[in-house]
Amino acid sequence: MITFQGVEKYYGAYKALDGIDETIAKGEVVVVCGPSGSGKSTLIRTVNRLEPISRGTITVDGQDVNAPNVNVNALRSRIGFVFQSFNLFPHLSVLENVAVAPTMVLRLPHARARERALALLDGVGLANKADAFPPQLSGGQQQRVAIARALAMQPPVMLFDEPTSALDPEMVGEVLSVMKQLAADGMTMVCVTHEMGFAREVADRILFMDAGAILEQSTPDAFFTEPRHPRAQKFVADIRHA
Ligand code: ADP
């Protein structure tokens, strides 16, 4: 579903991604972890071209995302992206936030888009908030709306960039449980997260990054019990002592 071949990314002279070669299969749930500044966010932002790359190739569902003829808006509409900050439209109701892209981009009839939005809100446990406005919701609720909004475009892939990092601790669980359900439903997911409990329970594979490179990739069990790379060993030991 997603491939990286020889991907490099520079910010000026700084090499933020260094020789990324990776394949993420359809239905796979991958958690990207590693120390702060290791390039995790940069990596997933390259997938929908929020960050241009300096070298290499990235494909999503067979499409070269950096090909000159790619329509960036069409590309992004096929890749669900959930950010740390929820970025909902504050002046639109929760229902309209979820319905707006299918109406504007897919040209879905408004009644149909609202119907689909309501079903998605039901899926994230917020059908009863359909007519509320984002500022009236808690952070955890807003992030669940953001997930429903991303799903409204029926993307084959969902990317999550630290989706729970801005939340108060008591709201982390409700967002992770929506993500868990999505994984169980077979969605292809790449998640940058510090939630190692989620990684252990839900991920098919862990990618460990440091200094712009993927230093280790393994199952959660192998990663947490016997990390091989010395920097992965240090990372896991630090989590244990945190
Ligand atoms: P992570 O998500 O693992 O914390 P990032 O991908 O955000 O790491 O950042 C990787 C490195 O690239 C860091 O050293 C960061 O300072 C640098 N970086 C990120 N974004 C930019 C930018 N827009 N301009 C310059 N440097 C950046």
Residues whose N, C-alpha, C, O or C-beta is under 5 A from the ligand:
A	BS01	ADP	Y11 A16 P35 S36 G37 S38 G39 K40 S41 T42 L43
